[in-house]
């Protein structure tokens, strides 16, 4: 009897998992506000092909997206690269009716928002403003409405690169696995800024107790990723083209190693962009723009250090962003300047990539994948 019940539970779980559909959300830079800006496609998890579900227009430069845990709400950086402007907006996705509808928008008090993240309780949204460098903190309602800003944290100091680092440039924002602190790579100041975070407070970011990890001068830290084991973190340095690996215990970052990405160019400005880890924690991927236009693949060793595996072309120009689906089976990269999206199938044993499909879309700057 017990064996029968156990078998039925296993079959039920299998059916629930397989009843989910895999959706891919694309954000873009719109040349005209009336153009489509956010797209939703369904990923065929057998063939890797993308089929359009819906899109939305009349929104200016929805350049970066983040999704609620259940995929119901889409939050976007909007009015990016718009002079004297900057906002965050929310949308409701209904897979049953194949619709994406606008909900709300708030000004960020900072120009050129480039990244935003939800805390693990989904009560707070924080965005990073690149130009005029700052973080903006917004409380969220359960219906996806973004409430007015409650904290705005500006930064000023720069670093040694006269062209790229005259002042601070916060490029992204991440919540720690325990939700107790936030991590904000500052490309302009060569710092990874760290703030205590308390989701139960009216002003959740503890400004007074900021700490930071200094990166190599001129390196330009851009994005960050935590390992699934919650012990390690990795920063991609855009200008230098390097990956710094850290032990991240209790919000204190201790360098494990710094790995320089192999390059075809002697350019001082490398153009590295996104950094992600496969769901099983075995492989790390980095996209590189400029003359490179590739993805560097590394295996992650038992001590958190990296071993180079391969470099794969993204088959396009300017891979600003990519995403790995929750199963780890596919990696989807957006080549923004060449207007093509490539779906790669991942070899989960070797980490290598094989193209399985391609889609043409203009100015795509962000890719997110969610099973719903």
C-alpha atoms as a printed R data frame, in Angstrom:
    type eleno elety resid chain resno      x      y       z
1   ATOM     1    CA   UNK     A     1  0.000  0.000   0.000
2   ATOM     2    CA   UNK     A     2  2.775  2.449   0.961
3   ATOM     3    CA   UNK     A     3  4.653  1.672  -2.261
4   ATOM     4    CA   UNK     A     4  1.513  2.346  -4.299
5   ATOM     5    CA   UNK     A     5  0.945  5.717  -2.604
6   ATOM     6    CA   UNK     A     6  4.590  6.661  -3.106
7   ATOM     7    CA   UNK     A     7  4.385  5.761  -6.806
8   ATOM     8    CA   UNK     A     8  1.231  7.849  -7.225
9   ATOM     9    CA   UNK     A     9  2.930 10.833  -5.565
10  ATOM    10    CA   UNK     A    10  5.943 10.496  -7.851
11  ATOM    11    CA   UNK     A    11  3.686 10.350 -10.917
12  ATOM    12    CA   UNK     A    12  1.710 13.373  -9.687
13  ATOM    13    CA   UNK     A    13  4.895 15.394  -9.185
14  ATOM    14    CA   UNK     A    14  6.062 14.369 -12.645
15  ATOM    15    CA   UNK     A    15  2.788 15.555 -14.157
16  ATOM    16    CA   UNK     A    16  2.929 18.887 -12.285
17  ATOM    17    CA   UNK     A    17  6.491 19.559 -13.457
18  ATOM    18    CA   UNK     A    18  5.652 18.646 -17.032
19  ATOM    19    CA   UNK     A    19  2.465 20.723 -16.992
20  ATOM    20    CA   UNK     A    20  4.604 23.845 -16.705
21  ATOM    21    CA   UNK     A    21  5.423 25.812 -19.820
22  ATOM    22    CA   UNK     A    22  8.746 27.551 -20.376
23  ATOM    23    CA   UNK     A    23  8.375 31.225 -21.318
24  ATOM    24    CA   UNK     A    24 11.100 33.568 -22.537
25  ATOM    25    CA   UNK     A    25 10.786 37.307 -21.892
26  ATOM    26    CA   UNK     A    26 12.766 39.808 -23.958
27  ATOM    27    CA   UNK     A    27 13.397 43.468 -23.106
28  ATOM    28    CA   UNK     A    28 14.740 45.943 -25.653
29  ATOM    29    CA   UNK     A    29 15.784 49.458 -26.553
30  ATOM    30    CA   UNK     A    30 12.935 50.894 -28.597
31  ATOM    31    CA   UNK     A    31 13.829 53.314 -31.381
32  ATOM    32    CA   UNK     A    32 10.229 54.533 -31.321
33  ATOM    33    CA   UNK     A    33  7.869 54.405 -28.335
34  ATOM    34    CA   UNK     A    34  5.140 52.893 -30.523
35  ATOM    35    CA   UNK     A    35  7.407 49.917 -31.333
36  ATOM    36    CA   UNK     A    36  7.068 46.624 -29.511
37  ATOM    37    CA   UNK     A    37  9.339 46.803 -26.458
38  ATOM    38    CA   UNK     A    38  8.742 43.664 -24.382
39  ATOM    39    CA   UNK     A    39  8.166 40.289 -26.030
40  ATOM    40    CA   UNK     A    40  7.050 36.941 -24.608
41  ATOM    41    CA   UNK     A    41  7.837 33.685 -26.394
42  ATOM    42    CA   UNK     A    42  7.259 30.066 -25.475
43  ATOM    43    CA   UNK     A    43 10.284 27.789 -25.576
44  ATOM    44    CA   UNK     A    44  9.751 24.330 -27.033
45  ATOM    45    CA   UNK     A    45 11.835 22.273 -24.618
46  ATOM    46    CA   UNK     A    46 12.143 19.447 -27.143
47  ATOM    47    CA   UNK     A    47 13.337 21.390 -30.189
48  ATOM    48    CA   UNK     A    48 14.565 24.655 -28.670
49  ATOM    49    CA   UNK     A    49 12.361 26.705 -31.005
50  ATOM    50    CA   UNK     A    50 10.727 29.952 -29.856
51  ATOM    51    CA   UNK     A    51  7.061 30.687 -30.595
52  ATOM    52    CA   UNK     A    52  5.644 34.164 -30.025
53  ATOM    53    CA   UNK     A    53  2.936 34.510 -27.373
54  ATOM    54    CA   UNK     A    54  2.494 38.270 -26.968
55  ATOM    55    CA   UNK     A    55  4.231 41.647 -26.839
56  ATOM    56    CA   UNK     A    56  3.610 45.177 -25.614
57  ATOM    57    CA   UNK     A    57  4.359 48.607 -27.093
58  ATOM    58    CA   UNK     A    58  4.068 52.264 -26.047
59  ATOM    59    CA   UNK     A    59  6.774 51.882 -23.444
60  ATOM    60    CA   UNK     A    60 10.135 53.611 -23.801
61  ATOM    61    CA   UNK     A    61 13.326 51.529 -23.688
62  ATOM    62    CA   UNK     A    62 12.337 48.615 -21.417
63  ATOM    63    CA   UNK     A    63 15.977 47.599 -21.380
64  ATOM    64    CA   UNK     A    64 16.138 45.221 -18.406
65  ATOM    65    CA   UNK     A    65 13.521 42.887 -16.894
66  ATOM    66    CA   UNK     A    66 13.008 40.897 -13.740
67  ATOM    67    CA   UNK     A    67 10.162 38.493 -13.000
68  ATOM    68    CA   UNK     A    68  8.115 37.576  -9.948
69  ATOM    69    CA   UNK     A    69  8.619 34.048  -8.649
70  ATOM    70    CA   UNK     A    70  5.364 32.818 -10.186
71  ATOM    71    CA   UNK     A    71  5.914 34.701 -13.459
72  ATOM    72    CA   UNK     A    72  2.738 36.733 -13.049
73  ATOM    73    CA   UNK     A    73  4.466 40.116 -12.869
74  ATOM    74    CA   UNK     A    74  7.168 41.583 -15.080
75  ATOM    75    CA   UNK     A    75  9.184 44.545 -13.796
76  ATOM    76    CA   UNK     A    76 11.204 46.646 -16.241
77  ATOM    77    CA   UNK     A    77 13.748 49.428 -16.332
78  ATOM    78    CA   UNK     A    78 12.045 52.012 -18.551
79  ATOM    79    CA   UNK     A    79 13.092 55.303 -20.097
80  ATOM    80    CA   UNK     A    80 16.667 53.979 -20.109
81  ATOM    81    CA   UNK     A    81 19.062 56.210 -22.060
82  ATOM    82    CA   UNK     A    82 16.399 58.931 -22.076
83  ATOM    83    CA   UNK     A    83 17.821 62.352 -21.111
84  ATOM    84    CA   UNK     A    84 16.604 63.681 -17.748
85  ATOM    85    CA   UNK     A    85 14.413 60.635 -17.227
86  ATOM    86    CA   UNK     A    86 14.390 57.172 -15.739
87  ATOM    87    CA   UNK     A    87 11.605 54.957 -14.431
88  ATOM    88    CA   UNK     A    88 10.612 51.440 -13.428
89  ATOM    89    CA   UNK     A    89  7.382 49.871 -14.667
90  ATOM    90    CA   UNK     A    90  5.331 46.768 -13.941
91  ATOM    91    CA   UNK     A    91  3.233 44.532 -16.183
92  ATOM    92    CA   UNK     A    92  0.935 41.549 -15.696
93  ATOM    93    CA   UNK     A    93  1.505 38.414 -17.774
94  ATOM    94    CA   UNK     A    94 -1.471 36.103 -18.298
95  ATOM    95    CA   UNK     A    95 -0.375 32.931 -20.106
96  ATOM    96    CA   UNK     A    96 -3.949 31.653 -20.376
97  ATOM    97    CA   UNK     A    97 -5.127 34.715 -22.292
98  ATOM    98    CA   UNK     A    98 -1.717 35.275 -23.889
99  ATOM    99    CA   UNK     A    99 -1.633 38.878 -22.726
100 ATOM   100    CA   UNK     A   100  0.848 41.337 -21.244
101 ATOM   101    CA   UNK     A   101 -0.701 44.478 -19.749
102 ATOM   102    CA   UNK     A   102  0.736 47.611 -18.155
103 ATOM   103    CA   UNK     A   103  0.131 48.054 -14.397
104 ATOM   104    CA   UNK     A   104  2.164 50.940 -12.990
105 ATOM   105    CA   UNK     A   105  5.281 53.101 -13.232
106 ATOM   106    CA   UNK     A   106  7.427 55.209 -10.900
107 ATOM   107    CA   UNK     A   107 10.275 57.637 -11.460
108 ATOM   108    CA   UNK     A   108 13.656 56.432 -10.182
109 ATOM   109    CA   UNK     A   109 15.101 59.896  -9.410
110 ATOM   110    CA   UNK     A   110 18.122 58.630 -11.332
111 ATOM   111    CA   UNK     A   111 18.978 58.650 -15.020
112 ATOM   112    CA   UNK     A   112 19.454 55.545 -17.167
113 ATOM   113    CA   UNK     A   113 18.169 52.651 -15.006
114 ATOM   114    CA   UNK     A   114 19.992 49.516 -16.199
115 ATOM   115    CA   UNK     A   115 19.183 46.729 -13.710
116 ATOM   116    CA   UNK     A   116 16.544 45.856 -11.136
117 ATOM   117    CA   UNK     A   117 15.974 43.042  -8.650
118 ATOM   118    CA   UNK     A   118 13.232 41.758  -6.362
119 ATOM   119    CA   UNK     A   119 14.036 40.780  -2.801
120 ATOM   120    CA   UNK     A   120 13.126 37.216  -1.823
121 ATOM   121    CA   UNK     A   121  9.943 38.294  -0.023
122 ATOM   122    CA   UNK     A   122  8.835 40.171  -3.171
123 ATOM   123    CA   UNK     A   123  7.962 43.186  -1.036
124 ATOM   124    CA   UNK     A   124 10.759 45.344  -2.448
125 ATOM   125    CA   UNK     A   125 12.159 46.346  -5.824
126 ATOM   126    CA   UNK     A   126 15.578 47.998  -6.153
127 ATOM   127    CA   UNK     A   127 16.954 49.451  -9.359
128 ATOM   128    CA   UNK     A   128 20.458 50.551 -10.325
129 ATOM   129    CA   UNK     A   129 20.791 53.872 -12.170
130 ATOM   130    CA   UNK     A   130 23.969 53.948 -14.255
131 ATOM   131    CA   UNK     A   131 24.085 57.616 -15.227
132 ATOM   132    CA   UNK     A   132 24.115 59.835 -12.171
133 ATOM   133    CA   UNK     A   133 24.871 56.623 -10.261
134 ATOM   134    CA   UNK     A   134 22.365 55.647  -7.591
135 ATOM   135    CA   UNK     A   135 20.138 52.939  -6.151
136 ATOM   136    CA   UNK     A   136 16.364 53.462  -5.883
137 ATOM   137    CA   UNK     A   137 14.193 51.439  -3.476
138 ATOM   138    CA   UNK     A   138 10.471 50.855  -4.084
139 ATOM   139    CA   UNK     A   139  7.848 49.013  -1.981
140 ATOM   140    CA   UNK     A   140  5.628 46.641  -3.954
141 ATOM   141    CA   UNK     A   141  1.950 45.808  -3.600
142 ATOM   142    CA   UNK     A   142  0.707 42.237  -3.969
143 ATOM   143    CA   UNK     A   143 -1.085 43.152  -7.194
144 ATOM   144    CA   UNK     A   144  2.174 44.179  -8.874
145 ATOM   145    CA   UNK     A   145  1.797 47.927  -8.340
146 ATOM   146    CA   UNK     A   146  5.096 49.729  -7.722
147 ATOM   147    CA   UNK     A   147  4.657 52.271  -4.920
148 ATOM   148    CA   UNK     A   148  6.640 55.551  -4.759
149 ATOM   149    CA   UNK     A   149 10.333 55.491  -3.947
150 ATOM   150    CA   UNK     A   150 11.267 55.361  -0.247
151 ATOM   151    CA   UNK     A   151 15.073 55.425  -0.499
152 ATOM   152    CA   UNK     A   152 17.445 56.944  -3.027
153 ATOM   153    CA   UNK     A   153 21.172 56.276  -2.561
154 ATOM   154    CA   UNK     A   154 23.501 58.398  -4.747
155 ATOM   155    CA   UNK     A   155 27.228 57.736  -5.275
156 ATOM   156    CA   UNK     A   156 29.915 59.965  -6.763
157 ATOM   157    CA   UNK     A   157 33.542 58.764  -6.643
158 ATOM   158    CA   UNK     A   158 35.235 57.394  -9.750
159 ATOM   159    CA   UNK     A   159 38.483 55.548 -10.513
160 ATOM   160    CA   UNK     A   160 41.485 55.577 -12.848
161 ATOM   161    CA   UNK     A   161 39.971 55.225 -16.343
162 ATOM   162    CA   UNK     A   162 39.412 58.815 -17.594
163 ATOM   163    CA   UNK     A   163 36.865 57.789 -20.231
164 ATOM   164    CA   UNK     A   164 34.793 55.246 -18.323
165 ATOM   165    CA   UNK     A   165 35.343 56.072 -14.661
166 ATOM   166    CA   UNK     A   166 35.107 59.821 -14.145
167 ATOM   167    CA   UNK     A   167 32.377 59.103 -11.617
168 ATOM   168    CA   UNK     A   168 30.505 56.235 -10.009
169 ATOM   169    CA   UNK     A   169 28.359 53.963 -12.218
170 ATOM   170    CA   UNK     A   170 26.215 51.402 -10.367
171 ATOM   171    CA   UNK     A   171 25.573 48.740 -12.999
172 ATOM   172    CA   UNK     A   172 23.507 46.095 -11.183
173 ATOM   173    CA   UNK     A   173 21.917 45.028  -7.900
174 ATOM   174    CA   UNK     A   174 21.641 41.570  -6.289
175 ATOM   175    CA   UNK     A   175 20.127 40.155  -3.112
176 ATOM   176    CA   UNK     A   176 22.151 37.675  -1.063
177 ATOM   177    CA   UNK     A   177 20.798 34.100  -0.821
178 ATOM   178    CA   UNK     A   178 19.599 34.787   2.739
179 ATOM   179    CA   UNK     A   179 18.093 38.184   1.770
180 ATOM   180    CA   UNK     A   180 20.180 39.850   4.510
181 ATOM   181    CA   UNK     A   181 22.262 42.113   2.282
182 ATOM   182    CA   UNK     A   182 22.459 43.562  -1.212
183 ATOM   183    CA   UNK     A   183 25.401 43.608  -3.613
184 ATOM   184    CA   UNK     A   184 25.875 46.512  -6.038
185 ATOM   185    CA   UNK     A   185 28.832 46.385  -8.470
186 ATOM   186    CA   UNK     A   186 30.062 49.916  -9.168
187 ATOM   187    CA   UNK     A   187 31.803 50.010 -12.547
188 ATOM   188    CA   UNK     A   188 32.889 53.611 -12.127
189 ATOM   189    CA   UNK     A   189 34.444 53.304  -8.670
190 ATOM   190    CA   UNK     A   190 35.944 49.785  -8.967
191 ATOM   191    CA   UNK     A   191 33.954 48.674  -5.943
192 ATOM   192    CA   UNK     A   192 31.456 45.983  -5.081
193 ATOM   193    CA   UNK     A   193 29.203 47.812  -2.628
194 ATOM   194    CA   UNK     A   194 27.487 45.792   0.112
195 ATOM   195    CA   UNK     A   195 24.585 46.997   2.272
196 ATOM   196    CA   UNK     A   196 22.670 45.215   5.075
197 ATOM   197    CA   UNK     A   197 19.019 44.693   4.117
198 ATOM   198    CA   UNK     A   198 15.926 44.160   6.289
199 ATOM   199    CA   UNK     A   199 12.683 43.540   4.386
200 ATOM   200    CA   UNK     A   200 10.582 44.358   7.473
201 ATOM   201    CA   UNK     A   201 11.761 47.963   7.795
202 ATOM   202    CA   UNK     A   202 10.154 50.993   6.137
203 ATOM   203    CA   UNK     A   203 13.580 51.862   4.724
204 ATOM   204    CA   UNK     A   204 15.080 48.390   4.195
205 ATOM   205    CA   UNK     A   205 18.592 49.323   3.010
206 ATOM   206    CA   UNK     A   206 20.959 50.120   5.877
207 ATOM   207    CA   UNK     A   207 22.867 53.051   4.415
208 ATOM   208    CA   UNK     A   208 24.976 53.710   7.506
209 ATOM   209    CA   UNK     A   209 26.620 50.282   7.517
210 ATOM   210    CA   UNK     A   210 27.814 50.104   3.923
211 ATOM   211    CA   UNK     A   211 30.930 48.049   3.300
212 ATOM   212    CA   UNK     A   212 32.665 47.407   0.020
213 ATOM   213    CA   UNK     A   213 35.160 45.158  -1.708
214 ATOM   214    CA   UNK     A   214 37.688 47.020  -3.823
215 ATOM   215    CA   UNK     A   215 38.425 45.496  -7.236
216 ATOM   216    CA   UNK     A   216 41.530 45.919  -9.381
217 ATOM   217    CA   UNK     A   217 41.874 49.600 -10.457
218 ATOM   218    CA   UNK     A   218 40.393 50.090 -13.926
219 ATOM   219    CA   UNK     A   219 38.603 46.715 -13.892
220 ATOM   220    CA   UNK     A   220 35.013 48.013 -13.946
221 ATOM   221    CA   UNK     A   221 32.877 45.419 -12.096
222 ATOM   222    CA   UNK     A   222 29.544 45.067 -13.930
223 ATOM   223    CA   UNK     A   223 27.474 42.047 -12.799
224 ATOM   224    CA   UNK     A   224 27.634 39.462 -10.011
225 ATOM   225    CA   UNK     A   225 26.312 35.958  -9.440
226 ATOM   226    CA   UNK     A   226 26.016 33.804  -6.314
227 ATOM   227    CA   UNK     A   227 26.819 30.115  -6.567
228 ATOM   228    CA   UNK     A   228 23.918 27.729  -5.725
229 ATOM   229    CA   UNK     A   229 25.906 26.537  -2.685
230 ATOM   230    CA   UNK     A   230 25.550 30.096  -1.277
231 ATOM   231    CA   UNK     A   231 29.256 30.130  -0.298
232 ATOM   232    CA   UNK     A   232 30.818 31.737  -3.373
233 ATOM   233    CA   UNK     A   233 30.175 34.751  -5.564
234 ATOM   234    CA   UNK     A   234 31.627 35.810  -8.922
235 ATOM   235    CA   UNK     A   235 31.976 39.298 -10.395
236 ATOM   236    CA   UNK     A   236 32.474 39.990 -14.078
237 ATOM   237    CA   UNK     A   237 34.718 42.978 -14.724
238 ATOM   238    CA   UNK     A   238 33.558 44.662 -17.925
239 ATOM   239    CA   UNK     A   239 36.529 46.859 -18.754
240 ATOM   240    CA   UNK     A   240 39.350 44.466 -17.824
241 ATOM   241    CA   UNK     A   241 37.662 41.274 -19.016
242 ATOM   242    CA   UNK     A   242 38.274 39.318 -15.822
243 ATOM   243    CA   UNK     A   243 36.302 37.240 -13.323
244 ATOM   244    CA   UNK     A   244 36.888 37.634  -9.596
245 ATOM   245    CA   UNK     A   245 35.767 34.727  -7.402
246 ATOM   246    CA   UNK     A   246 34.977 35.356  -3.727
247 ATOM   247    CA   UNK     A   247 34.084 33.552  -0.550
248 ATOM   248    CA   UNK     A   248 30.948 35.407   0.578
249 ATOM   249    CA   UNK     A   249 30.419 34.413   4.214
250 ATOM   250    CA   UNK     A   250 28.205 36.796   6.221
251 ATOM   251    CA   UNK     A   251 28.441 39.487   3.590
252 ATOM   252    CA   UNK     A   252 32.224 39.651   3.753
253 ATOM   253    CA   UNK     A   253 33.966 39.008   0.451
254 ATOM   254    CA   UNK     A   254 37.380 37.348   0.420
255 ATOM   255    CA   UNK     A   255 39.052 36.880  -2.949
256 ATOM   256    CA   UNK     A   256 39.643 33.272  -4.043
257 ATOM   257    CA   UNK     A   257 41.219 34.121  -7.402
258 ATOM   258    CA   UNK     A   258 41.004 36.485 -10.350
259 ATOM   259    CA   UNK     A   259 40.805 34.905 -13.806
260 ATOM   260    CA   UNK     A   260 41.622 36.885 -16.953
261 ATOM   261    CA   UNK     A   261 39.421 35.996 -19.910
262 ATOM   262    CA   UNK     A   262 41.280 34.864 -23.013
263 ATOM   263    CA   UNK     A   263 41.095 37.554 -25.690
264 ATOM   264    CA   UNK     A   264 41.620 38.005 -29.425
265 ATOM   265    CA   UNK     A   265 42.157 41.715 -28.861
266 ATOM   266    CA   UNK     A   266 44.694 43.918 -27.127
267 ATOM   267    CA   UNK     A   267 41.990 46.508 -26.440
268 ATOM   268    CA   UNK     A   268 42.023 47.981 -22.939
269 ATOM   269    CA   UNK     A   269 38.203 48.085 -22.909
270 ATOM   270    CA   UNK     A   270 37.134 44.453 -23.095
271 ATOM   271    CA   UNK     A   271 33.326 44.632 -23.075
272 ATOM   272    CA   UNK     A   272 32.377 41.684 -20.846
273 ATOM   273    CA   UNK     A   273 28.673 41.762 -19.998
274 ATOM   274    CA   UNK     A   274 26.690 38.950 -18.335
275 ATOM   275    CA   UNK     A   275 27.808 36.238 -15.893
276 ATOM   276    CA   UNK     A   276 25.676 33.207 -14.934
277 ATOM   277    CA   UNK     A   277 26.087 29.775 -13.361
278 ATOM   278    CA   UNK     A   278 24.334 26.596 -14.522
279 ATOM   279    CA   UNK     A   279 21.575 25.374 -12.158
280 ATOM   280    CA   UNK     A   280 23.706 22.395 -11.073
281 ATOM   281    CA   UNK     A   281 26.537 24.742 -10.039
282 ATOM   282    CA   UNK     A   282 29.116 23.022 -12.247
283 ATOM   283    CA   UNK     A   283 29.717 25.619 -14.971
284 ATOM   284    CA   UNK     A   284 30.074 29.400 -15.211
285 ATOM   285    CA   UNK     A   285 29.337 31.387 -18.382
286 ATOM   286    CA   UNK     A   286 30.383 34.921 -19.356
287 ATOM   287    CA   UNK     A   287 29.398 36.917 -22.457
288 ATOM   288    CA   UNK     A   288 31.936 39.217 -24.109
289 ATOM   289    CA   UNK     A   289 31.101 41.962 -26.603
290 ATOM   290    CA   UNK     A   290 33.327 44.168 -28.771
291 ATOM   291    CA   UNK     A   291 35.676 42.242 -31.027
292 ATOM   292    CA   UNK     A   292 35.027 39.057 -29.018
293 ATOM   293    CA   UNK     A   293 31.270 38.391 -29.450
294 ATOM   294    CA   UNK     A   294 31.510 35.102 -27.599
295 ATOM   295    CA   UNK     A   295 30.749 33.212 -24.440
296 ATOM   296    CA   UNK     A   296 33.559 31.998 -22.212
297 ATOM   297    CA   UNK     A   297 32.823 28.723 -20.422
298 ATOM   298    CA   UNK     A   298 34.457 27.605 -17.168
299 ATOM   299    CA   UNK     A   299 34.049 24.621 -14.905
300 ATOM   300    CA   UNK     A   300 33.847 25.440 -11.199
301 ATOM   301    CA   UNK     A   301 36.296 23.478  -9.056
302 ATOM   302    CA   UNK     A   302 35.727 22.204  -5.519
303 ATOM   303    CA   UNK     A   303 37.426 25.242  -3.975
304 ATOM   304    CA   UNK     A   304 35.378 27.758  -6.024
305 ATOM   305    CA   UNK     A   305 38.179 28.524  -8.485
306 ATOM   306    CA   UNK     A   306 37.654 28.297 -12.251
307 ATOM   307    CA   UNK     A   307 39.034 26.125 -15.029
308 ATOM   308    CA   UNK     A   308 38.681 27.282 -18.632
309 ATOM   309    CA   UNK     A   309 36.643 24.843 -20.751
310 ATOM   310    CA   UNK     A   310 35.966 26.570 -24.081
311 ATOM   311    CA   UNK     A   311 34.992 29.754 -25.896
312 ATOM   312    CA   UNK     A   312 31.883 29.675 -28.089
313 ATOM   313    CA   UNK     A   313 30.853 32.285 -30.660
314 ATOM   314    CA   UNK     A   314 27.451 33.841 -30.020
315 ATOM   315    CA   UNK     A   315 26.918 33.887 -33.808
316 ATOM   316    CA   UNK     A   316 26.093 37.572 -33.731
317 ATOM   317    CA   UNK     A   317 27.204 41.013 -32.610
318 ATOM   318    CA   UNK     A   318 27.098 42.435 -29.063
319 ATOM   319    CA   UNK     A   319 25.827 39.671 -26.708
320 ATOM   320    CA   UNK     A   320 24.685 42.058 -23.985
321 ATOM   321    CA   UNK     A   321 22.618 39.473 -22.117
322 ATOM   322    CA   UNK     A   322 21.814 35.770 -21.989
323 ATOM   323    CA   UNK     A   323 19.851 33.375 -19.790
324 ATOM   324    CA   UNK     A   324 19.906 29.697 -18.835
325 ATOM   325    CA   UNK     A   325 16.564 27.917 -18.490
326 ATOM   326    CA   UNK     A   326 15.700 26.365 -15.081
327 ATOM   327    CA   UNK     A   327 16.404 22.831 -16.307
328 ATOM   328    CA   UNK     A   328 19.884 23.845 -17.477
329 ATOM   329    CA   UNK     A   329 19.130 22.375 -20.886
330 ATOM   330    CA   UNK     A   330 19.176 25.619 -22.907
331 ATOM   331    CA   UNK     A   331 21.147 28.866 -23.017
332 ATOM   332    CA   UNK     A   332 19.568 31.755 -24.936
333 ATOM   333    CA   UNK     A   333 21.698 34.735 -25.945
334 ATOM   334    CA   UNK     A   334 20.590 38.083 -27.391
335 ATOM   335    CA   UNK     A   335 22.988 39.644 -29.895
336 ATOM   336    CA   UNK     A   336 21.701 43.204 -29.630
337 ATOM   337    CA   UNK     A   337 23.503 44.931 -32.495
338 ATOM   338    CA   UNK     A   338 22.995 42.175 -35.072
339 ATOM   339    CA   UNK     A   339 19.356 41.655 -34.072
340 ATOM   340    CA   UNK     A   340 19.480 37.884 -33.675
341 ATOM   341    CA   UNK     A   341 18.709 35.600 -30.772
342 ATOM   342    CA   UNK     A   342 20.424 32.217 -30.630
343 ATOM   343    CA   UNK     A   343 19.101 29.248 -28.662
344 ATOM   344    CA   UNK     A   344 21.895 26.889 -27.668
345 ATOM   345    CA   UNK     A   345 21.455 23.441 -26.217
346 ATOM   346    CA   UNK     A   346 23.768 22.897 -23.242
347 ATOM   347    CA   UNK     A   347 25.701 19.700 -22.747
348 ATOM   348    CA   UNK     A   348 25.205 19.306 -19.007
349 ATOM   349    CA   UNK     A   349 28.281 17.074 -18.701
350 ATOM   350    CA   UNK     A   350 30.791 19.177 -20.651
351 ATOM   351    CA   UNK     A   351 29.180 22.617 -20.466
352 ATOM   352    CA   UNK     A   352 29.541 23.074 -24.238
353 ATOM   353    CA   UNK     A   353 26.933 24.746 -26.463
354 ATOM   354    CA   UNK     A   354 25.282 23.703 -29.736
355 ATOM   355    CA   UNK     A   355 22.975 25.984 -31.709
356 ATOM   356    CA   UNK     A   356 19.446 24.590 -32.138
357 ATOM   357    CA   UNK     A   357 17.421 27.619 -33.313
358 ATOM   358    CA   UNK     A   358 17.572 31.310 -34.195
359 ATOM   359    CA   UNK     A   359 15.164 34.228 -34.031
360 ATOM   360    CA   UNK     A   360 15.408 37.751 -35.461
361 ATOM   361    CA   UNK     A   361 14.472 40.608 -33.103
362 ATOM   362    CA   UNK     A   362 15.872 44.143 -33.047
363 ATOM   363    CA   UNK     A   363 17.705 45.786 -30.148
364 ATOM   364    CA   UNK     A   364 17.102 43.002 -27.604
365 ATOM   365    CA   UNK     A   365 19.008 43.858 -24.433
366 ATOM   366    CA   UNK     A   366 17.627 41.381 -21.882
367 ATOM   367    CA   UNK     A   367 16.556 37.731 -21.747
368 ATOM   368    CA   UNK     A   368 14.677 36.072 -18.868
369 ATOM   369    CA   UNK     A   369 13.271 32.525 -18.735
370 ATOM   370    CA   UNK     A   370 10.521 31.330 -16.408
371 ATOM   371    CA   UNK     A   371  8.616 28.054 -16.055
372 ATOM   372    CA   UNK     A   372  4.954 28.731 -15.361
